[in-house]
């Protein structure tokens, strides 16, 4: 893929000079570092704010932590959409969701069995399947409407955002129930103040804002440099979105869920993954498509069907004694290895 003339390497796709080529890798790594650390700060600050509000660990996982760890996907996908890299935007979401279901849940469960609440089995995981079905429908223009190409339009983006609104209404209902249920416990807990449990409001808001800024800057660096490197190596946008960008933006989910599992906070670990996947499909893709219509490679349909199968597998594992154990975790982790090999060979 390269033509050598002395010490200068010319790339066929984008004519990067050797120094610029090396700098792209450095900036990509720096972008990932900002994404991970920014998400870490944002999750810490947001989780403490949620603790000050006295809501359940599952709700924290489904909302505050899920939104925090999904911020890289949101930032990267929107920037990719604005820069005309729709395949990176869609591949990032699908690849991240598959990474979450398999490797993130798998590693967390292998370290410490994840307990699964009845509500997660009956409502949250099925809602993930409904979200995926909605995405498949709005993507299938050729099959359903006989169009010349598949496109996620602004109208389709609004439909996904509407589903996201329905999910948030459900979450707020859970929050209200949690608040009512914790009122009595809060009155009895007179030995601690809310600030002593989660720190001060000002400190946590500042940490959250700094973390979010790092996520936005890191996201721009990742999408621009990863796309540049992918082109220079002859990789397709779909492949780089499904692998490099998807794994990079999912590292916050991995770190958060593994940390929660090690602390035996399985509700946060699993809630983070389920919530993140719903956020990715409905908010990230919905928002990206609303900003600018997304045209994409038809190969991603295969990845979506794989995501559906893996989500169903997660549901089956969750119903087994209401926990995901070490054996199920190992199966899920190995499934990602197989999938990764498949998409590299395919592309």
Secondary structure, 3 states (H helix, E strand, C coil): CEEEECCEEEECCCCCCHHHHHHHHHHHHHHHHHHHHHHHHHHHHHHHHHHHHCCCHHHHHHHHHHHHHHHHHHHHHHHHHHCCCHHHHHHHHHHHHHHHHHHHHHHHHHHCCEECCHHHHHHHHHHHHHHHHHHHHHHCHHHHHCCCCCEECHHHHHHHHHHHHHHHHHHHHHHHHHHHHHHHHHHHCCCCCHHHHHCCHHHHHHHHHHHHHHHHHHHHHHHHHHHHHHHHCCCCHHHHHHHHHHHHHHHHHHHHHHHHHHCCCHHHHHHHHHHHHHHHHHHHHHHHHHHCCEECCCCHHHHHHHHHHHHHHHHHHHHCCCEECHHHHHHHHHHHHHHHHHHHHHC
